[in-house]
Structures are given as C-alpha cells and as structure tokens.
Amino acid sequence: MTFAEFDRYPGVLYLDPRPHDPVKALTVDLTQRWPELVPYRGLFGAGLDPHLTVANGEGPATQDAAYDALQAELAPLLPLRCHVHAV
C-alpha cells in the first residue's frame, strides 16, 4: 500500500491509499464477516473511498489554514509505504 497524496473531505485531511482495490476488498470481506459492524456506522453509505485520516479536529473557520500547515509539514515524508498483514 502506498500513501503518496493528501486529499480532503469536508473537515478531514487524509492520505489516499493506492491501490484502492485491496482496501475495498478487505472492507467487503470484513462487512460480510461482521455485518453488524458497518463501516463508519453507515453514516456515509457505500460512497466513502478508502483513506487514512490524518486530521479531523479543526472547525470550519480554522481548518484550511491548519490543514495547509500540517500538509506542508508532512509532505516531505511522502510517499509512505506499508504492508497490511492483519486487521
């Protein structure tokens, strides 16, 4: 898994995992195994792409400046690479 780019949802700064397909397949497998544990408690339906949340604690008035600064600080550390062995 490689995390090379930042992106944002409203109020959330995250890293975009590539490729998406293994993470999506893992989510499907886990949901089939434990159907009572819906990802994100079902708040976002099935439309939320895989991501690694970096920050989500800022309010609307401060999030852009705070996330811009955090992204600038962390960008030199990218890309991150990892192997997922267990959940």
Sine and cosine of phi, psi and omega as CSV:
sin_phi,cos_phi,sin_psi,cos_psi,sin_omega,cos_omega
0.00,0.00,0.68,-0.73,0.02,-1.00
-0.83,-0.56,0.72,-0.69,0.09,-1.00
-0.91,-0.42,0.98,-0.22,-0.10,-0.99
-0.89,-0.46,-0.23,0.97,-0.09,-1.00
-0.67,-0.74,0.60,-0.80,0.14,-0.99
-1.00,0.05,0.43,-0.90,0.17,-0.99
-0.46,-0.89,0.05,-1.00,-0.04,-1.00
-0.64,-0.77,0.64,-0.77,0.32,-0.95
-0.98,-0.20,0.25,-0.97,0.07,-1.00
-0.81,0.59,0.88,-0.47,0.03,-1.00
0.99,0.14,0.03,1.00,-0.10,-1.00
-0.74,-0.67,0.77,-0.64,0.18,-0.98
-0.98,-0.21,0.77,-0.63,-0.05,-1.00
-0.60,-0.80,0.27,-0.96,0.14,-0.99
-0.98,-0.19,0.66,-0.75,-0.04,-1.00
-1.00,-0.06,0.91,-0.42,0.00,-1.00
-0.98,0.20,0.65,-0.76,0.07,-1.00
-0.77,-0.64,0.71,-0.71,-0.06,1.00
-0.98,0.20,0.40,-0.92,0.00,-1.00
-0.97,0.26,-0.57,0.82,-0.17,-0.99
-0.82,0.57,-0.69,0.72,0.02,-1.00
-0.90,0.45,-0.59,0.81,0.01,-1.00
-0.94,0.34,-0.66,0.75,0.05,-1.00
-0.89,0.46,-0.67,0.74,0.01,-1.00
-0.90,0.44,-0.65,0.76,0.04,-1.00
-0.89,0.46,-0.67,0.74,0.03,-1.00
-0.88,0.48,-0.68,0.73,0.04,-1.00
-0.88,0.47,-0.72,0.69,0.00,-1.00
-0.87,0.49,-0.71,0.71,0.00,-1.00
-0.91,0.40,-0.63,0.78,0.01,-1.00
-0.93,0.37,-0.58,0.81,0.07,-1.00
-0.93,0.37,-0.61,0.80,-0.01,-1.00
-0.95,0.31,-0.66,0.75,0.00,-1.00
-0.79,-0.62,0.98,0.22,-0.07,-1.00
-0.89,0.46,-0.35,0.94,0.03,-1.00
-0.97,0.24,-0.20,0.98,0.00,-1.00
-0.96,-0.28,0.96,0.29,-0.02,-1.00
-0.95,0.31,0.71,-0.70,0.01,-1.00
-0.80,0.60,0.73,-0.68,0.02,-1.00
0.83,0.55,0.49,0.87,0.00,-1.00
0.83,0.56,0.40,0.92,0.04,-1.00
0.98,0.21,0.10,1.00,-0.07,-1.00
-0.89,0.45,-0.47,0.88,-0.09,-1.00
-0.91,-0.42,0.17,0.98,-0.03,-1.00
0.88,0.48,-0.52,-0.85,-0.01,-1.00
-0.99,-0.11,0.09,1.00,-0.15,-0.99
-1.00,0.01,-0.02,1.00,-0.04,-1.00
-1.00,0.05,0.87,-0.50,0.00,-1.00
-0.95,0.30,0.40,-0.92,0.06,-1.00
-0.85,0.52,0.60,-0.80,0.02,-1.00
-0.29,-0.96,0.29,-0.96,0.10,-0.99
-0.89,-0.45,0.95,-0.31,-0.03,-1.00
-0.92,0.40,0.77,-0.64,0.05,-1.00
-0.98,-0.20,-0.65,0.76,-0.01,-1.00
-0.44,-0.90,0.61,-0.80,0.08,-1.00
-0.44,-0.90,0.40,0.92,-0.09,-1.00
-0.98,-0.20,-0.02,1.00,-0.05,-1.00
-1.00,0.02,0.52,-0.85,0.07,-1.00
-1.00,0.08,0.19,-0.98,-0.05,-1.00
-0.83,0.56,-0.54,0.84,-0.06,-1.00
-0.96,0.27,-0.39,0.92,-0.11,-0.99
-0.86,-0.51,-0.16,0.99,-0.15,-0.99
-0.91,0.42,-0.65,0.76,-0.05,-1.00
-0.87,0.49,-0.75,0.66,-0.01,-1.00
-0.91,0.42,-0.68,0.73,-0.02,-1.00
-0.91,0.41,-0.70,0.72,-0.03,-1.00
-0.95,0.30,-0.56,0.83,0.09,-1.00
-0.87,0.49,-0.70,0.72,-0.01,-1.00
-0.92,0.40,-0.69,0.72,0.01,-1.00
-0.90,0.43,-0.67,0.74,0.02,-1.00
-0.89,0.46,-0.68,0.73,0.02,-1.00
-0.89,0.45,-0.60,0.80,0.01,-1.00
-0.94,0.34,-0.62,0.78,-0.09,-1.00
-1.00,0.01,-0.36,0.93,-0.07,-1.00
-0.81,0.58,-0.62,0.78,0.01,-1.00
-0.90,0.43,-0.27,0.96,0.00,-1.00
-1.00,0.08,-0.14,0.99,-0.03,-1.00
-1.00,0.05,0.46,-0.89,0.06,1.00
-0.99,0.12,0.51,-0.86,0.17,-0.99
-0.99,-0.12,0.65,-0.76,0.05,-1.00
-0.79,-0.61,0.66,-0.76,0.03,-1.00
-0.47,-0.88,0.30,-0.96,0.10,-1.00
-0.90,-0.43,0.74,-0.67,0.05,-1.00
-1.00,-0.08,0.88,-0.47,-0.04,-1.00
-0.96,-0.28,-0.42,0.91,-0.04,-1.00
-0.37,-0.93,0.38,-0.93,0.07,-1.00
-0.85,-0.53,0.00,0.00,0.00,0.00
